[in-house]
Amino acid sequence: MISTFKANTEYKYSLYIKLTEEGYNAGYRFGENTALSLNGEVIDLNPDYVSISEDGGLAQFGYVLTMTPTDKPSFVTGGVNMDGKINLIDAIMVQKNSLGIIVFTDEQLALGDVNKDGYISLVDAIMIQKYALEIISDFD
């Protein structure tokens, strides 16, 4: 498993889909025209290559991923959903973490502790709400 990616490096990865024994025994098989459908919507996988096992029980969709460096990190203090922005979603996530409903990663804990007291609390959530609503302009 790769946990660190290098810039300007090409990585190959595959998505494997295997029929359940029940599906295989019922006569289902993967073929060249197999499509993935989720909730009735066909998902376009756009693979770089497709491989189907001889018995049709396993489909492999292959991809090539090239990492490109960015000039700046997309993480910002208060932005616990790590999308590079601070909004009410972040405040709700901090509330849920404070109440033990969701668990943050170490990075999210650091981003969510906007008052820098060493803890994630409802105080942090309120400060993020105020920032998102432009009531305050910073967390100092």
C-alpha positions in Angstrom: 0.0 0.0 0.0 1.3 3.4 -0.9 0.9 6.0 1.8 3.1 8.8 0.4 3.0 9.9 -3.2 5.9 11.7 -5.0 5.2 14.5 -7.4 5.5 13.9 -11.1 5.4 10.1 -10.5 3.2 7.7 -12.3 1.3 5.1 -10.2 -0.9 2.3 -11.5 -3.9 1.0 -9.6 -6.7 -1.4 -10.3 -10.3 -1.8 -9.2 -11.3 -5.4 -8.9 -14.9 -6.5 -8.9 -15.7 -10.1 -8.2 -19.0 -11.9 -8.5 -20.4 -13.4 -5.4 -20.6 -17.2 -5.4 -24.4 -16.8 -5.5 -24.2 -14.5 -8.6 -21.7 -16.8 -10.3 -23.9 -19.9 -9.6 -26.9 -18.0 -11.0 -25.1 -17.6 -14.3 -24.0 -13.9 -14.1 -20.7 -13.1 -15.8 -18.6 -10.0 -16.6 -18.1 -9.3 -20.3 -16.7 -6.5 -22.5 -19.9 -4.6 -22.3 -20.3 -4.9 -18.5 -21.4 -1.6 -16.9 -21.4 -0.6 -13.3 -24.7 0.7 -12.0 -25.3 2.3 -8.6 -28.8 3.3 -7.6 -30.0 2.9 -11.1 -27.3 5.3 -12.5 -24.6 3.9 -14.9 -21.1 4.8 -13.7 -18.6 5.6 -16.4 -15.3 4.1 -15.0 -13.1 5.3 -17.9 -10.3 2.8 -17.2 -7.0 2.7 -19.0 -7.5 -1.0 -19.5 -10.1 -3.8 -18.7 -9.3 -7.4 -18.0 -12.0 -10.1 -17.6 -11.1 -13.5 -16.2 -11.6 -16.5 -18.5 -14.6 -17.7 -16.5 -16.1 -14.2 -16.4 -16.2 -14.2 -12.6 -13.7 -11.3 -12.1 -13.3 -7.9 -13.8 -10.3 -5.7 -13.4 -10.4 -2.1 -14.3 -6.9 -0.6 -14.5 -5.9 3.1 -14.1 -2.8 5.2 -14.3 -2.5 8.0 -11.8 0.1 10.8 -12.2 0.7 13.0 -9.1 1.1 16.7 -9.8 2.5 19.0 -7.1 0.6 22.1 -6.0 2.0 25.4 -4.8 0.1 25.5 -1.6 -1.6 23.0 0.7 -5.4 23.0 0.5 -5.9 22.6 4.2 -6.8 25.7 6.3 -7.3 26.2 10.0 -11.0 25.6 10.6 -11.5 23.6 7.5 -11.9 20.1 9.0 -13.5 18.6 5.9 -10.2 19.4 4.2 -11.7 20.9 1.0 -9.6 24.1 1.4 -12.6 26.2 2.5 -14.2 27.1 5.8 -18.0 26.8 5.8 -20.9 25.6 8.0 -20.1 22.0 7.1 -16.9 22.3 9.0 -18.7 23.8 12.0 -21.2 20.9 12.0 -18.3 18.4 11.8 -16.6 20.0 14.8 -19.9 19.9 16.8 -20.3 16.2 15.9 -16.7 15.5 16.9 -17.2 17.4 20.2 -20.2 15.2 21.0 -18.4 12.0 20.0 -20.6 11.3 17.0 -17.6 11.3 14.6 -13.9 10.8 15.2 -11.3 13.1 13.6 -7.9 12.2 12.3 -4.9 13.9 14.0 -4.8 16.4 11.1 -8.5 17.2 11.5 -8.0 17.7 15.2 -5.2 20.2 14.6 -7.3 22.1 12.0 -10.5 22.2 14.1 -8.8 23.5 17.3 -9.2 27.1 16.1 -8.9 28.7 19.6 -5.6 26.7 20.1 -6.5 25.5 23.6 -5.5 21.9 22.8 -9.1 20.6 22.6 -11.9 20.4 20.1 -15.0 21.8 21.7 -18.3 23.6 20.9 -16.4 26.8 21.3 -14.3 25.9 18.2 -17.5 25.0 16.4 -19.1 28.4 17.2 -15.9 30.3 16.1 -16.0 28.4 12.8 -19.7 29.2 12.4 -19.0 32.9 13.0 -16.1 32.8 10.5 -18.2 31.1 7.9 -21.0 33.7 8.3 -18.4 36.5 8.2 -19.1 37.7 11.7 -15.4 37.4 12.5 -12.5 37.6 10.0 -9.9 35.4 11.8 -9.6 33.1 14.8 -7.3 35.3 16.9 
